[in-house]
Amino acid sequence: MFFFRRITAKPSECLIIIKDGKMQNMGNGASVVVYPWDSFVFVPTTTMEYCFQMHQESVDGITLRFKGIVIYRITDVELAASLFDFIPGRDPIARALGDICLGELRAIVAAMTMDQCINERKTTLTEHLKEAVIPIVEGHGDKKGWGIKVDVLQVAQVFCPDEKLLAQLQAEARDKIRKTAQFSEIETSKSVTIAQMDSELEMASQTLQLEKDRLEKKRELDDKRITADNSIKIAELEKSREYEEKKIAADAALKISELESRKLSEEKKITIESELKLFEIEKQKEIARQELELRELQSKVNEITLNDEVHKEKILMEIKKEILPLEMLPQLTQNLSGIFKDARISFSGNDNPLQGSLMSSIDLVFDRIKDVYRKGNGAPGEKP
């Protein structure tokens, strides 16, 4: 026998049934029959509120108390039902959301001073929480989130729980306000004084402008009078200038004429001097040419003389070569006499070799002496 029962959701609840591993959204206030093997959950769809609070020291060592509020609602009941365990009397989303808010708030407060935490409660602290929490719970990009929508997220209160420190801070604040008021009075007095000085400066400026206008009118009258006087002087100067220009023109014409005549005389003089110089140059060229020719003739004479001397030396050398045997003849004769002294030479027969050699040598000597003698005395028709 199977037992089943009927369940009914409230109007502010959405009924989710899980059959055979599949989730079915039955809607708000639905009433269905369920069996023992079926699962179901009631997901609240109302706007829910969660308050969180904490104590945290600021960067300047002062303990502060923070209170915040989160108002949210579930928009995707199936996603929320798959992520959280909804038990009557307990809100799992609120607890998880509060933990995230406290963690992010502690991280930002630890790097801020007390004054910054108090003065920037609605700006820095709240904006930081929104930037850190909302992308997580609502989803961002490919991340689905928790299936909820955050309507309000802010830091509601920031105060100092230490009464003595709070009193001291309040006193300092009052002193600051009093000093601000005093500074304000000083600034007001300063503004009044500056306004009076500006007024006096404005009056002085107007007086100066009036004096300046008067002097300007006087200067215009003086300029007109000076202009009239200058016109007369300018006319006189124009006449004097014309007379001077004519005089200068006449003097210039006379000087130009003198210069032209002097130029002509100088040109003639230069022409005559140039012709004389050219004549002298031609004369010097002719003298140089004649000297060059004389030097060339002298060089040829010297060359001929030198050749004659060389020829004479050559002839003397040849004569000495020819006379040398004659000079050596007495010595040769003496040597031969010494060789054949006390010697008895006899020749027998016509085939004696010694006889032939000796006679040949004597004939050779006497032939050589004859040649030398003939060359020394000179043969008919030959130059010695």
C-alpha positions as CSV (number, residue, x, y, z in Angstrom):
1,M,0.0,0.0,0.0
2,F,1.4,3.4,-1.0
3,F,1.2,6.5,1.2
4,F,0.9,9.8,-0.5
5,R,0.0,13.3,0.7
6,R,-0.9,16.7,-0.6
7,I,1.4,19.7,0.0
8,T,0.5,23.3,-0.6
9,A,2.9,26.3,-1.0
10,K,2.3,29.8,0.3
11,P,1.7,32.6,-2.2
12,S,5.2,34.0,-1.3
13,E,6.7,30.6,-1.9
14,C,7.5,28.6,-5.1
15,L,7.1,24.9,-5.0
16,I,9.9,22.8,-6.6
17,I,9.3,19.0,-7.1
18,I,12.1,16.6,-8.0
19,K,10.9,13.4,-9.7
20,D,13.2,10.9,-11.3
21,G,16.2,13.3,-10.9
22,K,14.4,16.0,-12.8
23,M,13.4,19.4,-11.2
24,Q,9.9,20.8,-11.9
25,N,8.8,24.3,-11.0
26,M,5.2,24.1,-9.9
27,G,4.9,27.9,-9.2
28,N,3.9,30.1,-6.3
29,G,1.1,28.8,-4.0
30,A,0.9,25.5,-5.9
31,S,-0.8,22.4,-4.3
32,V,0.3,18.9,-5.5
33,V,0.2,15.3,-4.4
34,V,3.6,13.8,-3.6
35,Y,4.7,10.3,-3.0
36,P,7.3,9.1,-0.6
37,W,9.9,8.8,-3.3
38,D,9.4,12.4,-4.4
39,S,11.5,15.3,-3.1
40,F,10.2,18.9,-2.8
41,V,11.3,22.3,-1.5
42,F,9.7,25.6,-0.8
43,V,11.7,28.5,-2.2
44,P,10.7,32.0,-0.9
45,T,10.3,34.6,-3.6
46,T,9.7,37.6,-1.4
47,T,12.1,40.5,-1.0
48,M,14.4,39.5,1.9
49,E,16.6,41.7,4.1
50,Y,19.8,40.9,6.0
51,C,21.7,43.1,8.4
52,F,25.4,42.5,9.1
53,Q,27.7,44.2,11.6
54,M,31.3,43.9,12.8
55,H,34.1,45.5,14.7
56,Q,37.4,46.3,12.9
57,E,40.4,48.4,13.6
58,S,41.3,51.1,11.0
59,V,44.9,51.6,9.8
60,D,45.5,54.2,12.5
61,G,44.6,51.7,15.3
62,I,41.1,52.9,16.2
63,T,38.4,50.2,16.6
64,L,35.2,51.0,14.7
65,R,31.8,49.4,14.5
66,F,30.2,48.9,11.1
67,K,26.6,48.1,10.3
68,G,25.3,47.2,6.8
69,I,22.2,46.1,5.1
70,V,21.5,43.8,2.1
71,I,18.1,43.6,0.4
72,Y,17.7,40.9,-2.2
73,R,15.2,38.6,-3.9
74,I,15.4,35.2,-5.6
75,T,14.9,35.5,-9.4
76,D,16.0,32.0,-10.5
77,V,14.3,29.6,-8.1
78,E,15.6,26.4,-9.7
79,L,19.2,27.6,-9.6
80,A,18.8,28.8,-6.0
81,A,17.2,25.5,-5.0
82,S,20.1,23.5,-6.6
83,L,22.7,25.6,-4.7
84,F,21.2,26.1,-1.2
85,D,19.4,24.0,1.3
86,F,16.2,25.8,2.2
87,I,15.0,24.7,5.7
88,P,12.0,26.4,7.3
89,G,13.2,29.0,9.8
90,R,16.7,29.5,8.2
91,D,17.9,31.5,5.3
92,P,21.1,30.0,3.8
93,I,21.5,32.8,1.2
94,A,21.4,35.5,3.8
95,R,24.1,33.9,5.9
96,A,26.4,33.3,2.9
97,L,25.8,36.8,1.6
98,G,26.6,38.3,5.0
99,D,29.9,36.4,5.3
100,I,31.0,37.7,1.9
101,C,30.1,41.3,2.8
102,L,32.0,41.1,6.2
103,G,35.1,39.6,4.6
104,E,35.3,42.3,1.8
105,L,34.5,45.1,4.3
106,R,37.3,44.0,6.7
107,A,39.8,44.0,3.8
108,I,39.0,47.5,2.7
109,V,38.8,49.0,6.3
110,A,42.2,47.6,7.3
111,A,43.8,50.0,4.7
112,M,41.8,53.1,5.6
113,T,41.9,55.7,8.5
114,M,39.1,56.4,10.8
115,D,38.2,59.7,9.1
116,Q,38.2,58.0,5.8
117,C,35.9,55.2,7.0
118,I,33.4,57.7,8.5
119,N,33.5,60.2,5.7
120,E,33.6,57.7,2.8
121,R,31.0,55.3,4.2
122,K,28.6,55.9,1.3
123,T,31.3,56.2,-1.4
124,T,34.4,54.1,-1.0
125,L,33.1,51.4,1.4
126,T,29.7,50.9,-0.3
127,E,31.1,51.0,-3.8
128,H,33.8,48.5,-2.9
129,L,31.2,46.1,-1.5
130,K,29.0,46.3,-4.6
131,E,32.0,45.7,-6.9
132,A,33.1,42.7,-4.9
133,V,29.7,41.0,-4.0
134,I,27.3,41.7,-6.8
135,P,29.3,39.9,-9.6
136,I,29.5,36.8,-7.4
137,V,25.8,36.5,-6.4
138,E,24.2,37.8,-9.6
139,G,26.7,36.2,-12.0
140,H,29.1,37.8,-14.5
141,G,29.9,36.6,-18.0
142,D,29.9,32.8,-18.0
143,K,29.2,32.5,-14.3
144,K,25.6,32.0,-13.4
145,G,25.7,33.3,-9.8
146,W,23.3,32.3,-7.1
147,G,20.0,33.0,-8.9
148,I,19.3,36.2,-6.8
149,K,19.1,39.9,-7.5
150,V,20.5,42.4,-5.0
151,D,18.4,45.5,-4.7
152,V,20.2,47.3,-1.9
153,L,23.7,46.9,-0.6
154,Q,25.3,49.6,1.6
155,V,27.2,50.3,4.8
156,A,24.6,52.0,6.9
157,Q,26.6,53.1,10.0
158,V,30.2,53.6,11.1
159,F,30.9,54.8,14.6
160,C,33.4,54.5,17.5
161,P,32.2,52.2,20.3
162,D,34.7,53.6,22.8
163,E,32.9,56.4,24.7
164,K,36.1,58.1,25.9
165,L,37.6,58.1,22.5
166,L,34.3,59.2,21.0
167,A,34.2,62.1,23.4
168,Q,37.7,63.1,22.6
169,L,36.9,62.8,18.9
170,Q,33.8,64.9,19.3
171,A,35.8,67.5,21.3
172,E,38.4,67.6,18.5
173,A,35.5,67.9,16.0
174,R,34.0,70.8,18.0
175,D,37.5,72.5,18.2
176,K,37.8,72.0,14.5
177,I,34.3,73.5,13.9
178,R,35.2,76.4,16.2
179,K,38.5,77.0,14.4
180,T,36.7,76.7,11.1
181,A,34.2,79.4,12.4
182,Q,37.1,81.6,13.5
183,F,38.8,81.1,10.2
184,S,35.5,82.0,8.5
185,E,35.3,85.2,10.5
186,I,38.9,86.0,9.6
187,E,38.2,85.3,6.0
188,T,35.0,87.5,6.2
189,S,37.0,90.3,7.7
190,K,39.7,89.8,5.1
191,S,37.1,89.8,2.3
192,V,35.6,93.1,3.7
193,T,39.1,94.7,3.9
194,I,39.9,93.5,0.4
195,A,36.6,94.9,-0.8
196,Q,37.3,98.3,0.7
197,M,40.8,98.3,-0.8
198,D,39.3,97.3,-4.1
199,S,36.9,100.2,-3.8
200,E,39.7,102.6,-3.0
201,L,41.7,101.3,-5.9
202,E,38.7,101.7,-8.2
203,M,38.3,105.3,-7.1
204,A,42.0,105.9,-7.6
205,S,41.9,104.3,-11.0
206,Q,39.0,106.5,-12.0
207,T,40.9,109.6,-10.8
208,L,43.9,108.5,-12.7
209,Q,41.9,107.9,-15.8
210,L,40.4,111.4,-15.6
211,E,43.9,112.9,-15.2
212,K,45.1,110.7,-18.1
213,D,42.2,112.0,-20.3
214,R,43.1,115.6,-19.4
215,L,46.7,115.1,-20.3
216,E,45.7,113.3,-23.5
217,K,43.6,116.3,-24.6
218,K,46.5,118.7,-23.7
219,R,48.9,116.5,-25.7
220,E,46.6,116.6,-28.7
221,L,46.5,120.5,-28.6
222,D,50.2,120.6,-28.2
223,D,50.6,118.2,-31.2
224,K,48.4,120.4,-33.3
225,R,50.4,123.5,-32.4
226,I,53.6,121.7,-33.0
227,T,52.3,120.4,-36.3
228,A,51.5,124.0,-37.5
229,D,54.9,125.2,-36.5
230,N,56.5,122.2,-38.1
231,S,54.7,122.9,-41.4
232,I,56.3,126.3,-41.6
233,K,59.7,125.0,-40.7
234,I,59.3,122.1,-43.2
235,A,58.5,124.5,-46.0
236,E,61.6,126.6,-45.2
237,L,63.7,123.4,-45.0
238,E,62.3,122.2,-48.3
239,K,63.4,125.5,-50.0
240,S,66.8,125.3,-48.4
241,R,67.1,121.6,-49.4
242,E,66.3,122.4,-53.0
243,Y,69.0,125.1,-53.1
244,E,71.5,122.8,-51.5
245,E,70.6,120.0,-54.0
246,K,71.1,122.3,-57.0
247,K,74.5,123.5,-55.6
248,I,75.5,119.9,-54.9
249,A,74.5,118.9,-58.4
250,A,76.5,121.8,-60.0
251,D,79.6,120.9,-57.9
252,A,79.2,117.3,-58.8
253,A,79.0,118.0,-62.5
254,L,82.2,120.2,-62.3
255,K,84.0,117.5,-60.4
256,I,82.9,114.8,-62.9
257,S,84.2,116.9,-65.7
258,E,87.6,117.3,-64.0
259,L,87.7,113.6,-63.3
260,E,86.9,112.8,-66.9
261,S,89.7,115.0,-68.2
262,R,92.1,113.6,-65.6
263,K,91.1,110.1,-66.6
264,L,91.8,110.8,-70.2
265,S,95.3,112.2,-69.4
266,E,96.0,109.3,-67.2
267,E,94.9,106.8,-69.8
268,K,97.2,108.4,-72.4
269,K,100.1,108.4,-69.9
270,I,99.5,104.8,-69.1
271,T,99.3,103.9,-72.9
272,I,102.7,105.6,-73.5
273,E,104.3,103.9,-70.5
274,S,102.9,100.6,-71.6
275,E,104.4,101.0,-75.1
276,L,107.8,101.9,-73.6
277,K,107.7,99.0,-71.3
278,L,106.8,96.6,-74.2
279,F,109.7,98.1,-76.3
280,E,112.1,97.5,-73.4
281,I,110.8,94.0,-72.9
282,E,111.4,93.2,-76.6
283,K,114.9,94.6,-76.5
284,Q,115.7,92.5,-73.4
285,K,114.3,89.5,-75.2
286,E,116.6,90.1,-78.2
287,I,119.6,90.6,-75.9
288,A,118.8,87.4,-74.1
289,R,118.4,85.5,-77.4
290,Q,121.8,86.7,-78.6
291,E,123.4,85.7,-75.3
292,L,121.8,82.3,-75.6
293,E,123.2,81.9,-79.1
294,L,126.6,83.0,-77.9
295,R,126.5,80.5,-75.0
296,E,125.5,77.7,-77.5
297,L,128.5,78.6,-79.8
298,Q,130.8,78.8,-76.8
299,S,129.5,75.4,-75.7
300,K,130.2,73.9,-79.1
301,V,133.8,75.4,-79.1
302,N,134.4,73.9,-75.7
303,E,133.1,70.6,-76.9
304,I,135.4,70.6,-80.0
305,T,138.4,71.7,-77.8
306,L,137.7,68.9,-75.4
307,N,137.4,66.4,-78.3
308,D,140.8,67.6,-79.6
309,E,142.4,67.1,-76.2
310,V,141.0,63.7,-75.9
311,H,142.2,62.8,-79.4
312,K,145.7,64.1,-78.6
313,E,145.8,62.1,-75.4
314,K,144.7,59.0,-77.3
315,I,147.4,59.5,-79.9
316,L,150.1,60.0,-77.2
317,M,149.0,56.8,-75.5
318,E,149.3,54.9,-78.7
319,I,152.8,56.4,-79.3
320,K,153.9,55.5,-75.8
321,K,152.7,51.9,-76.5
322,E,154.8,51.8,-79.6
323,I,157.9,53.4,-78.1
324,L,157.8,51.1,-75.1
325,P,159.6,48.2,-76.8
326,L,162.3,50.7,-78.1
327,E,162.9,51.9,-74.5
328,M,163.1,48.3,-73.4
329,L,165.6,47.4,-76.3
330,P,168.8,48.2,-74.4
331,Q,167.7,46.2,-71.4
332,L,166.6,43.3,-73.7
333,T,170.0,43.4,-75.4
334,Q,171.8,43.4,-72.1
335,N,169.8,40.5,-70.9
336,L,170.5,38.5,-74.1
337,S,174.2,39.3,-73.8
338,G,174.2,38.1,-70.3
339,I,172.5,34.9,-71.3
340,F,174.9,34.1,-74.2
341,K,178.0,35.3,-72.4
342,D,180.9,32.8,-72.4
343,A,178.6,30.5,-74.3
344,R,179.7,28.7,-77.4
345,I,177.0,28.0,-79.8
346,S,177.5,25.9,-82.7
347,F,175.0,24.8,-85.3
348,S,175.5,21.7,-87.2
349,G,173.0,20.7,-89.7
350,N,170.0,22.5,-91.0
351,D,167.5,20.6,-88.9
352,N,168.7,21.7,-85.4
353,P,165.6,22.8,-83.5
354,L,167.4,25.2,-81.1
355,Q,168.9,27.0,-84.0
356,G,165.5,27.5,-85.6
357,S,163.9,28.7,-82.4
358,L,166.7,31.1,-81.6
359,M,166.8,32.6,-85.1
360,S,163.1,33.0,-85.1
361,S,163.2,34.9,-81.8
362,I,166.0,37.2,-83.1
363,D,164.1,37.8,-86.3
364,L,160.9,38.6,-84.4
365,V,162.7,41.1,-82.2
366,F,164.4,42.9,-85.1
367,D,161.1,43.0,-87.1
368,R,159.4,44.6,-84.1
369,I,162.1,47.1,-83.8
370,K,161.8,48.0,-87.4
371,D,158.1,48.5,-87.2
372,V,158.4,50.7,-84.2
373,Y,161.1,52.7,-85.8
374,R,159.1,53.0,-89.0
375,K,155.9,54.2,-87.1
376,G,158.0,56.6,-85.0
377,N,159.5,58.3,-88.1
378,G,156.2,58.1,-89.9
379,A,155.5,56.4,-93.2
380,P,154.9,58.5,-96.2
381,G,151.3,59.8,-96.4
382,E,150.5,59.0,-92.7
383,K,150.0,61.3,-89.7
384,P,152.3,60.5,-86.8
